Amino acid sequence: MKILVVGGGGREHAIIKKIKENKEVTEIFALPGNGGIAADATCVNIGAKDIEGIKNFAKENAVDYAIVAPDDPLVLGAVDALEETGIPCFGPRANAAIIEGSKVFSKNLMKKYGIPTAAFEVFDNAADALEYLKEAPIPTVIKADGLALGKGVIIAMTRDEATDAVKSIMEDKQFGASGDKIVIEEFLEGPEVSVLSFTDGKTVVPMVSSMDHKRAHDGDQGLNTGGMGTVAPNPYYTSEVAERCMKEIFLPTMNAMNAEGRTFKGCLYFGLMITKNGPKVIEYNCRFGDPETQVVLPLLDSDLLTIMKAVTDEKLSETEVKFKDKNACCVIMASDGYPAHYEKGFEMNIPADVLPNVYVAGAKLEDGKLLTNGGRVLGVTAIADTLKDAICESYRLVKTISFENAFYRNDIGKRALEAEEK
């Protein structure tokens, strides 16, 4: 089987490594991939948003199955385009990917179908939003409606911060057209949990839960990033919480999308907060989260490609989805200065015996050397019987890897360990 994977980050590297375990797979193309992914797939210089280019390549190379991993191509209709050429895909069509593509859509969906989430208001002009903020409860959360590379959410702790956020998004167009509309919502408190799930529109199968670490520096300080590390499972996601989520959030979301004529098939990501009033949805993603994928997929015991094809064929209920009863920790190594300004082009030294644990996000190959080529450079994942051992092993492996200007958080999993001890 020839497999095409759209995307070029650590998430895609994790998917490709897992797909390679299937004996039927003869070739994997990554569009565009990266220098690190090149060790596990054939990288092709076609951008993830070049829908026409992706479609033509898939046709010309007789691709048997396609996996569209990032949000942009999903929202732009990559799955629709590939399916039109007769290529089966893993990922939602554009009309279902809107669940991430528009926060206004997803908030209104939850309101209409009674899915627990933060109270909110929607604004399409800055004047009305600024007027509302004069009396709104503070702290508050301000979200750009559209995709913004995971950075379109601002938690405003003061009224001045809230005002600045609205002006930045709506007037200064910090996120372009994604900020034409905004959501201003209630500030929720409690531990956060990420739950990725397989769904074929009839069945929802949650994967092992995880905990992301968004802030750049230790102690949850610094700017928000695309994620500096993850652990799985998340100790706050107890069996009781899982039961409530299935009944109050997961199934109702799938049914709501069906009722709207937007059947969702693929990986539906639930960003949850466990409040004192129970679990609530912070956000939906229409794809595998990154870096959550780098701890969740290594714990998957079943064959990923088999599950993905079952999702496409709407046979998920007949397919085994089993996870190892172990713990995983992923530490992200980034370029100093990320997520703001950073330098790239530095040679990476990764010992050969550590490579199986590494998922490369930002790198390029030049004269046979692997050079840094992004803010988040790579993720290092370790699996162990206990969370403590997984964390220790992940950091041991991190210390064997070097590149100039490398930095990483030293406290990934600390909160999870504290929660386990309670």
N, C-alpha and C positions, 0 to 999 in steps of 0.2 A: 504493500500500500504506500502510495505517495501522499504525504501529509503536508499541508501548508499552514504555517502559524503566522498570523499577522501581529506585528509588534516587535519591540527590540529592547526590552528591559529585563530586570531580575525576575519579574513575574513570568515572562515568556520563557526565560531560561529554565525556570522550575517546571513549567508545563512541558517543555521539550524533553528535559531529562526524564520525566515521568512517562511521557509517550514512548520514548525509546525502549522502555521495558517490554513493550508489546512486540512479540516475535514476527507479527505480520507486517510491521513497518519496515519498508525498504529504504525510504528516503524522506528527509524532513527539510522543507524549505522555510527559512525565516525571512519575512519581509518587514523591515529591513534587517532585523537581527542586530548584532554588534560583534566586536572583536572577540569577546569571550564566548558568545553563543556559537561562533564559527567552529569551535572544537566539537560541537554536537549537532550541527545542522549546516546546510548550505545557505549562506546569507546572500540575499539578493537586494541590490540597492533600489528598492521601490518603497516609497514612504507609506506609512500606515494609513495616511489620509488620501492616498492616491487610489481611489476606488476603481477607476477605469483601468489603471495599471495593474492592480491586484487581480482584477477579473480576467484581463487578457493573459497575464502570466499563468494563472490557474488553468485556463483553457488550453493554452499552447503547450503546457507541460503535463497535461492529462492528470491533474491532481485528483485524488480519490476522495479526500476529505479535508475540510478547512476549519481552522479554529481562529476566530477573531477575538483577540484578547483585550485590547485597549478600548476605552470609552469613546474616543473621537470617531473611529471608523464604524463602530456599532451605531452611534447616533446618526452618522452620515449615511447609513444604509448599506454597509459592506456585505452583510449577510443576505439582504434582499438581492443585491447585484450578483453574488455568487450563486445563490439558489436559482436565479433566472437562467443561468448558464448550465443548470443541472448538477451543480456540485453541492453535496450535502454539507451542512455547516453546524458547528457548535457556537451558539451565541444568539441573542435575541434579534429580531428584525427591528428596524428603525422605530416602528410605531409602539414597540414595547420598551426599547432602550430609552425612550423619553422619561421613564421612571427615574433615571439619573440625569438625563439631558435637560430636564426642567424641574427645578425645585418647586416652582409654583404648581406644576402639574401634580407632583408627588404629594405635596401638602394638601392640595384640594382632594386628591384621591383618598387620602387617609381620613380627611374630614367627612367626606361623603359616605364612606363605608365603616366609620367608627373604629378605625385602627388607632391605637393609642400613640400620640405624639405631642410635642409641645404646642401650646396655643400660639397662634400666629396671625399676622396681617400681611397683605400683599400690596405693594405700591409700584406704580409705573411712572411716577415722576418724583423728583427730589423734594419739591416744595411740600407736598402732602406728607412724605416720609418724615421730613424735618419737623413739621408741625406736630405729627403724632408723637415724636420722640420727646417733645416738651413735657408730656405727662406720662410717658410709658415707664413701666417698672424697669429699674436698673439693678444689676447687670442685665444686658439683653444680647441676643445673637442676631447678626445681620448677614444674610446670605445672598450672593449674586444668583440670579435665576439659572443661568446656563453653566456649562463646563468652564472651569477655571484652573485646570491643572491641580486640583485638590486644595487650592489656596483661596477660594472664593467665600470662605466662611470667617467672619470676624467676631470674636467674643469681646464685647465692649463692657468694660467694668465701670466706666463713668459715662455721664451724659455727653461730655466733650468727645470722648472716644467714639461714641455712637454717631454723633454728628459728623465727625471726621470720616468715619467709615462710609456713611451714606454719600457724602460729597465725593470721596475717592472713587467709589463704585459707579455712581450715577452721573456725576458731573465731569470728573476727570477721566472717566472710562478706563480705570485701571485694568479691567478685564474685558474691555471692548464691548461688543454687543451682548455678551453674557450678563452685563449689568444694566440692561435696559429696564429690567424689572428686578425687584428685590423682595425678599421675605424678611420681615422682622419678627423674631419669635422669642417666646419665653425661655429664660435661662434655666436649664434643668441641672440638678445635682445628683451625683451618684457615680459608681464605677461604670466605665464604658466596656462594651463587649462587641467584638466583631464575629458575625456568624455568616459564613459563605454557605450557599445551599445549591444543590442541583435541583432543577425543576423542569419538567416537560409540559407544564401547563395542566397536568392532571394530578401529579404527585410532587410533593416537596420532600427532599431528603437533606437535612442539615448536615454540614461537615463538622469536624471538631472545631470548637470555639477558639478564639484567640484574643490576645491583648496587644494593641499597637502602642507605640511610643512616638507621638507626633512631634514633640518639641526637640529642638536641635541639641540642647545641652542637658547635662545631668540635673536631676531634681526637677525635671519638666520646666526648665528655663529656656529662654531664647525664642526664636521665631518658630512658627509652625512649618513643618516640612512634609514631604510625601511619606514620611515614616522612617524612624531611626532604628527600629528593631521590633521584634514580636516574640511572644511566647504562646505556646498552646499545650494543653487546653487552658482556658481562662478560669481560675478558681471561683470567680464570682458567678459563673454560669452553672448553677447547680441543677440537679435533675428537676427540681420544683420550678425553677425559672424557665428551663427548657420546655417543660410541659405547658406553662402559661404562654410562652412565645409561640409555640406551635398552634395553640388554640386561638390566641388573641391577635397574633401578628402574621405568622408565616402563611397559614392556610387562607386567612381573610385577604391577604395581599394577592395571592395567586388567583383566588376567586374574583376579587375586584378587577384585576387586569382582564380576566376572561369576560366578565360582565361588560367591560368597556370595549370589547372587541380587540383587545391588545394582548393576546395570549403570549406569555413570557416563557421562552424555552432557552435554557442556558444556565449560567451561574448568576443567581440573584443574591446580592450581598446585603445583609442587614446590619447597619450600624446602630447599636442599641445603647440605651442608658438604663441601668437598673435603679430607678428612683424609689423613694419610700412608698410610692403609690403603685409600684410594679414596673415591669419593663416598658419602655417607650422607644419609638423609632426616632433616631436623630437624622439618619439619612439612608437612602437606598443607593446602591451601585448596581449597574447592569452587567457586572463582570467580576472576575477574580480580583480581590484587593491585592495591593502591593505595598508593604512586604508580607502581608498575611499568607499569601500563597506559598511563600518560602518556608513556612512552618507547617502549614496544613497539608500540602501535597506529600512531603516526605513521610507523613504519618499515615497516608492512605495505603491500605493493605490490598485493596482491589485494583483491577486494571483500569487506569484512567480512560484510555481510548474506548474501551468497552462501555463504560458508563456514559461517556460523551455521545457515542453512537445511539445508546438507548434513549438519551434525552432527545436527540434528533428524531428518532423513530417513535417517540412517545411510548416507550416500553420500560420506563424507569422503575415502575412497580415490580417488574419481573427480574430486576438486576441487583446483584449483591453490591452494596456499598459498605465496606468494612474498614475501620481504622485501627491502628495499633494502639494497645493500651500503654502508651508511653508518653513522654513529654518532649517538646522541641523548643529550642531557642534560636533565634536568628539575630545576629548583630550586624547592623549596616556600617560599612566603612565608607566614609564620604570624603570629599575634597574640602579642605579647610576654607571656611567662608560660606559654605552652603548653608541655607538656601539663597543667600544674596549673591555676593561676587566671589568667584573662585577661579583658580588657574587650572589648566589641564595640559595633557601631553607628557605626563611623567610615567616612566617605565614601572610596571607592576611586577613584583616578585612573589609568585605563589608556588609553594612547594608542590611537587607532583602528587604526593600522597594526600594533600589537602583539597585538591581540585574537586573530588566528588562531593564535597560539602559546600562548594562555592557556587553562587548564582550571580553572574556578572550583569550589571545594569548599565554602566557607562564606560565603555572601553572601545578602542579601535586597534586594529593590527597595522603595524607599519614596519616594513623590513623584518618581518618575523618576530617583532617585539610587541607585547601587549601594553598599550599606553592608556592612561586615564583620559576619559572623554565625556565627563559629566559631573554633576554634583554628588548624586548617590552613585558610588562606583561599583560596589558589590555587597552581597549579603553572605554571611557565614553561618551555616545552620548545623546544629548538633542535636542528636536524639539520645535520650537516656531514660532509665526507669523512673528517675525523680526529676522534678523541675530544677532543683539545686544542681544536680549533676549535669543536666543539659546546659545550664547557664555556664557552669565552670568549664565544660568542654568547648563550648562555643568561643569563650574568651581565650582559652588556650590556643585554639586554632587561629584566632584573629592575630595573636601575637607572633605567629609564624609568617604572616603576610606583611609586605612592606611596599610603600610607594611614597614619594615626596608629598608633603602637605596632607597626609592621611589624618583623619580624626574620626572618633566614634564615641558614643556614650559608654560610660562605665557602669551604668546602673540598669541595664535592660533586665527586666524580670524581677527587680527589687520589690515593686509593689505587689506583684503576684505572690512572691515568697511570703511577704508580710500577711497577705490575705489567707494563705494556706495555714499560717501559724495561729490564726484567730480561732 
